[in-house]
Amino acid sequence: MKKILEQLTKITDLTILFATIFVFLAYITPEGASQDSLREARTNAQSVTASLSNAENQTAASNTRLQESTSISIDLRNSIVQLETESSSLDPTIDQARINQLNSEIDQLNTSLANSTSAVNEAQLALNSSLRNEESIRASLRSSQARLADIEAESSRAISWIQPVRNNTDRLIDAAGVDGFIAGFAALIFCLIIKRRRDWFRRMFGLYFK
């Protein structure tokens, strides 16, 4: 019976010792980011990427409208110049009817040109707004990608198999609110086991104590 108790004591001591070592290792190694944080960061980066794609499409559409409006304005100005040139080459005493017709067409073209110029201005404002929005989203994307990279790097530095030990210990600490006591108690147990099992450690690990 005595031998059985001694064996059980040895097993208990070793269990406590290794549990203490695992807790110590868990807290001297970097803490891994939670899977929820990692998923949230990835989802956020993907969402911002999709928003950037939409913003780029909007910018391209605004740029196309601006180019089309500018092209129309150029064509209208060229037409006005041609009609004015033709009107100035006519003799008012002979070609007054033609001059009046040309002037009427010029007035119509000037009205269309005014509308086209307004469309150009609106298209330019829309393009500027799209560019600002795109740049803002790009900044958000850089920030979200940097955040994701930090979380992934943090996870890669952590020892995955030992994180449950840290998490369970954190839950105990949060529940009891005695983190200092737990740390001191764990250190005391470690020292007592080392002292009581000195001969065993000398045989197993070749440790020498004074």
C-alpha positions as CSV (number, residue, x, y, z in Angstrom):
1,M,0.0,0.0,0.0
2,K,2.9,2.3,0.9
3,K,4.5,1.7,-2.5
4,I,1.3,2.4,-4.3
5,L,0.9,5.7,-2.4
6,E,4.5,6.6,-3.2
7,Q,3.9,5.9,-6.9
8,L,0.7,8.0,-6.8
9,T,2.6,10.8,-5.1
10,K,5.2,10.7,-7.8
11,I,2.6,10.7,-10.6
12,T,0.8,13.6,-8.8
13,D,4.0,15.5,-8.4
14,L,4.9,15.0,-12.1
15,T,1.4,16.0,-13.2
16,I,1.6,19.2,-11.2
17,L,5.1,19.9,-12.4
18,F,4.3,19.5,-16.1
19,A,1.1,21.5,-15.6
20,T,3.1,24.3,-14.0
21,I,5.7,24.2,-16.9
22,F,3.0,24.4,-19.5
23,V,1.4,27.4,-17.8
24,F,4.8,29.0,-17.6
25,L,5.5,28.3,-21.3
26,A,2.1,29.6,-22.2
27,Y,2.8,33.0,-20.7
28,I,6.4,33.4,-21.9
29,T,5.4,32.7,-25.5
30,P,3.5,35.2,-27.6
31,E,-0.3,35.1,-27.3
32,G,-2.0,33.9,-30.4
33,A,-4.8,36.0,-31.9
34,S,-8.2,34.5,-31.6
35,Q,-9.8,32.9,-34.7
36,D,-12.7,35.4,-34.4
37,S,-10.3,38.3,-34.7
38,L,-8.6,36.6,-37.7
39,R,-11.9,35.9,-39.4
40,E,-13.1,39.5,-38.7
41,A,-9.9,41.0,-40.1
42,R,-10.1,38.8,-43.3
43,T,-13.8,39.6,-43.8
44,N,-13.1,43.3,-43.3
45,A,-10.2,43.2,-45.9
46,Q,-12.4,41.4,-48.4
47,S,-15.2,43.9,-47.9
48,V,-12.9,46.9,-48.4
49,T,-11.4,45.2,-51.5
50,A,-14.9,44.8,-52.9
51,S,-15.7,48.5,-52.1
52,L,-12.5,49.5,-53.9
53,S,-13.5,47.6,-57.0
54,N,-16.9,49.3,-57.0
55,A,-15.2,52.7,-56.5
56,E,-12.8,52.0,-59.4
57,N,-15.7,51.1,-61.7
58,Q,-17.4,54.3,-60.7
59,T,-14.3,56.3,-61.4
60,A,-13.9,54.7,-64.8
61,A,-17.6,55.5,-65.6
62,S,-17.2,59.1,-64.5
63,N,-14.1,59.5,-66.6
64,T,-15.9,58.0,-69.6
65,R,-18.8,60.5,-69.2
66,L,-16.3,63.4,-68.9
67,Q,-14.5,62.3,-72.1
68,E,-17.8,62.0,-74.0
69,S,-19.1,65.4,-72.8
70,T,-15.8,67.0,-73.6
71,S,-15.8,65.4,-77.1
72,I,-19.3,66.7,-77.7
73,S,-18.3,70.2,-76.6
74,I,-15.3,70.2,-79.0
75,D,-17.5,69.1,-81.9
76,L,-20.0,71.8,-81.1
77,R,-17.3,74.5,-81.0
78,N,-15.9,73.3,-84.3
79,S,-19.3,73.4,-85.9
80,I,-19.9,76.9,-84.6
81,V,-16.5,78.1,-86.0
82,Q,-17.4,76.6,-89.4
83,L,-20.8,78.3,-89.5
84,E,-19.3,81.6,-88.4
85,T,-16.6,81.3,-91.1
86,E,-19.2,80.6,-93.7
87,S,-21.5,83.4,-92.5
88,S,-18.6,85.9,-92.6
89,S,-17.7,85.0,-96.2
90,L,-21.3,85.8,-97.5
91,D,-22.4,89.1,-98.9
92,P,-25.2,90.5,-96.7
93,T,-26.8,92.2,-99.6
94,I,-27.1,89.1,-101.6
95,D,-27.1,86.2,-99.1
96,Q,-29.0,87.7,-96.2
97,A,-31.4,84.7,-96.1
98,R,-28.5,82.3,-95.8
99,I,-26.8,84.5,-93.2
100,N,-30.0,84.5,-91.1
101,Q,-30.2,80.7,-91.4
102,L,-26.6,80.3,-90.3
103,N,-27.1,82.7,-87.4
104,S,-30.1,80.7,-86.3
105,E,-28.1,77.5,-86.4
106,I,-25.2,79.1,-84.6
107,D,-27.6,80.2,-81.8
108,Q,-28.9,76.7,-81.5
109,L,-25.4,75.3,-81.4
110,N,-24.4,77.9,-78.7
111,T,-27.3,76.8,-76.6
112,S,-26.2,73.1,-77.0
113,L,-22.7,74.1,-76.2
114,A,-23.8,75.8,-73.0
115,N,-25.6,72.6,-72.0
116,S,-22.6,70.5,-73.0
117,T,-20.3,72.7,-71.0
118,S,-22.5,72.3,-67.9
119,A,-22.4,68.5,-68.5
120,V,-18.6,68.7,-68.7
121,N,-18.5,70.5,-65.4
122,E,-20.8,68.1,-63.7
123,A,-18.8,65.1,-65.1
124,Q,-15.6,66.7,-63.8
125,L,-17.1,67.2,-60.3
126,A,-18.3,63.6,-60.3
127,L,-14.9,62.3,-61.4
128,N,-13.2,64.3,-58.6
129,S,-15.6,63.0,-56.1
130,S,-15.0,59.4,-57.3
131,L,-11.2,59.9,-57.1
132,R,-11.4,61.1,-53.6
133,N,-13.7,58.3,-52.6
134,E,-11.3,55.8,-54.3
135,E,-8.3,57.2,-52.5
136,S,-10.1,57.0,-49.1
137,I,-11.0,53.4,-49.7
138,R,-7.5,52.6,-50.7
139,A,-6.3,54.1,-47.4
140,S,-8.8,51.9,-45.6
141,L,-7.6,48.9,-47.6
142,R,-4.0,49.5,-46.6
143,S,-5.0,49.8,-43.0
144,S,-7.1,46.6,-43.1
145,Q,-4.4,44.7,-44.9
146,A,-1.8,45.9,-42.3
147,R,-4.1,44.9,-39.5
148,L,-4.6,41.4,-41.1
149,A,-0.8,41.0,-41.6
150,D,-0.2,41.9,-37.9
151,I,-2.8,39.4,-36.7
152,E,-1.4,36.6,-39.0
153,A,2.2,37.4,-37.9
154,E,1.0,37.3,-34.3
155,S,-0.6,33.9,-34.8
156,S,2.4,32.6,-36.6
157,R,4.7,33.5,-33.7
158,A,2.4,31.8,-31.1
159,I,2.6,28.1,-30.3
160,S,-0.8,26.9,-31.3
161,W,-0.9,23.7,-29.1
162,I,-0.1,25.6,-25.9
163,Q,-2.7,28.4,-26.4
164,P,-5.5,26.4,-24.8
165,V,-3.4,26.3,-21.6
166,R,-3.2,30.1,-21.6
167,N,-6.9,30.5,-22.4
168,N,-8.0,28.1,-19.6
169,T,-5.7,29.8,-17.1
170,D,-7.0,33.2,-18.2
171,R,-10.6,32.1,-17.6
172,L,-9.6,30.9,-14.1
173,I,-7.8,34.2,-13.4
174,D,-10.8,36.2,-14.7
175,A,-13.2,34.1,-12.6
176,A,-11.1,34.2,-9.4
177,G,-9.4,37.5,-9.7
178,V,-6.3,36.2,-8.0
179,D,-3.7,36.2,-10.8
180,G,-0.8,37.1,-8.5
181,F,-1.8,34.4,-6.0
182,I,-2.1,31.8,-8.8
183,A,1.3,32.7,-10.2
184,G,2.9,32.6,-6.7
185,F,1.2,29.4,-5.9
186,A,2.4,27.8,-9.1
187,A,5.9,28.9,-8.4
188,L,5.8,27.5,-4.9
189,I,4.5,24.1,-6.1
190,F,7.2,24.0,-8.7
191,C,9.9,24.7,-6.1
192,L,8.5,22.1,-3.6
193,I,8.3,19.4,-6.3
194,I,11.9,20.1,-7.3
195,K,13.0,20.0,-3.7
196,R,11.1,16.8,-2.8
197,R,12.0,15.0,-6.0
198,R,15.6,16.1,-6.2
199,D,17.0,12.5,-6.4
200,W,14.5,11.6,-9.1
201,F,15.5,14.6,-11.2
202,R,19.2,13.9,-10.7
203,R,18.6,10.4,-12.1
204,M,16.3,11.5,-14.9
205,F,17.9,14.7,-16.1
206,G,21.4,14.7,-14.5
207,L,20.5,17.8,-12.5
208,Y,22.8,18.6,-9.6
209,F,21.7,20.6,-6.6
210,K,23.8,22.1,-3.9
